Each structure stands twice: as C-alpha cells, then as structure tokens.
Amino acid sequence: MFVVNGQEVSITAAAGILGYDQSTLSRKIASLSLPEGSDISHLGKAFYIVNGEKMDIPRAAAVLGYDRYWLSKKLKRCSVPPGSDISHMTPGKRRQ
C-alpha cells in the first residue's frame, strides 16, 4: 500500500490515479527506493489540455506537431504548469 493524495491505496489503484501502468509505476518506485507506505503523489504524470482533451506530453506532442523532448523543454522554459491548456502551442517556423 502507498499513499496518494492523502489516501492509502494499492499499487494498482495508485497507477490508475497517477497515469501509469502498474509495472511502470512499480519500476519507478523501486528506482527511487521508496518503502511501502510512502506518499507517492508527487510521481503523477504531467497532463495538459489540448483541444479540450487531457493528454500526457507524448500524446500532446504528437497532436501539436512537436517532438516530445522539445515540447517538454518548451513547457519547462515557459513555466507552463500541468493542467494548462496548451492548444495554442504549435511549432513556429525556424529561422534559416
């Protein structure tokens, strides 16, 4: 059992809440050496709104026409918090 948003939940429930599949969340917890009972709320995936739909960065990048690495970098550079509508963020033309 782990704590997510103040509630004690199973790893399966935690994975659903945080936006991971169970094996990915288990690996993430193991890589951070977090003991059973830890609060893992901070491990949640970042979701953004694109055209009214909630998406993680890889999906949002595909919809907006970005490479996911560059979208992630742009969101950090512009200090865009998770949950924001990023529908307007389309790749600009590059200078030649």
C-alpha positions as CSV (number, residue, x, y, z in Angstrom):
1,M,0.0,0.0,0.0
2,F,1.1,3.5,-0.8
3,V,-0.4,7.0,-0.1
4,V,-1.7,9.0,-3.0
5,N,-3.5,12.3,-2.4
6,G,-3.8,11.6,1.3
7,Q,-5.4,8.1,0.8
8,E,-3.8,4.7,1.3
9,V,-4.2,2.8,-1.9
10,S,-2.9,-0.4,-3.6
11,I,-0.2,-0.1,-6.3
12,T,-2.8,-0.9,-8.9
13,A,-5.1,1.9,-7.8
14,A,-2.1,4.3,-7.4
15,A,-1.0,3.5,-11.0
16,G,-4.5,4.4,-12.3
17,I,-4.6,7.6,-10.3
18,L,-1.2,8.7,-11.3
19,G,-1.5,7.9,-15.0
20,Y,0.9,4.9,-15.2
21,D,0.5,1.2,-15.9
22,Q,1.3,-0.9,-12.8
23,S,4.7,-2.2,-14.0
24,T,6.0,1.3,-14.9
25,L,4.9,2.7,-11.5
26,S,6.5,-0.3,-9.7
27,R,9.8,0.3,-11.5
28,K,9.7,4.0,-10.8
29,I,9.1,3.3,-7.0
30,A,11.9,0.7,-7.0
31,S,14.3,3.1,-8.8
32,L,13.7,5.7,-6.1
33,S,13.9,3.1,-3.3
34,L,10.6,4.2,-1.8
35,P,9.4,2.0,1.0
36,E,5.9,0.6,1.3
37,G,3.6,3.2,2.8
38,S,5.4,6.2,1.2
39,D,3.4,9.1,-0.2
40,I,3.9,8.8,-4.0
41,S,1.5,11.6,-5.0
42,H,4.4,13.6,-6.5
43,L,5.1,10.8,-9.0
44,G,2.0,11.6,-11.0
45,K,2.4,12.2,-14.8
46,A,2.0,15.7,-16.0
47,F,-1.2,16.1,-18.1
48,Y,-2.1,19.1,-20.2
49,I,-5.2,20.1,-22.1
50,V,-5.1,20.1,-25.9
51,N,-8.3,20.9,-27.9
52,G,-10.4,20.2,-24.8
53,E,-8.8,16.8,-24.1
54,K,-6.5,15.7,-21.2
55,M,-3.2,14.4,-22.6
56,D,0.3,13.4,-21.4
57,I,3.3,15.0,-23.0
58,P,4.0,12.3,-25.7
59,R,0.4,12.4,-26.9
60,A,0.2,16.2,-26.8
61,A,3.5,16.5,-28.7
62,A,2.1,14.2,-31.5
63,V,-1.1,16.2,-31.7
64,L,0.6,19.6,-31.8
65,G,3.4,18.5,-34.2
66,Y,6.3,18.6,-31.7
67,D,8.9,16.1,-30.8
68,R,8.1,15.1,-27.2
69,Y,11.5,16.2,-26.0
70,W,11.1,19.7,-27.5
71,L,7.6,20.1,-26.1
72,S,8.7,19.1,-22.7
73,K,11.6,21.5,-22.9
74,K,9.4,24.4,-24.1
75,L,6.9,23.8,-21.3
76,K,9.6,24.0,-18.7
77,R,11.2,27.0,-20.3
78,C,7.9,28.8,-20.4
79,S,7.0,27.6,-16.9
80,V,3.7,26.1,-18.0
81,P,2.1,24.2,-15.1
82,P,0.5,20.8,-15.6
83,G,-3.2,21.1,-16.2
84,S,-2.8,24.1,-18.5
85,D,-4.4,24.4,-21.9
86,I,-1.6,24.2,-24.4
87,S,-3.7,24.0,-27.6
88,H,-2.2,27.3,-28.9
89,M,1.4,26.0,-28.7
90,T,2.2,24.9,-32.2
91,P,5.8,24.8,-33.6
92,G,6.9,28.1,-35.1
93,K,8.9,28.4,-38.3
94,R,12.6,28.1,-37.8
95,R,15.0,30.8,-39.0
96,Q,17.1,29.8,-41.9
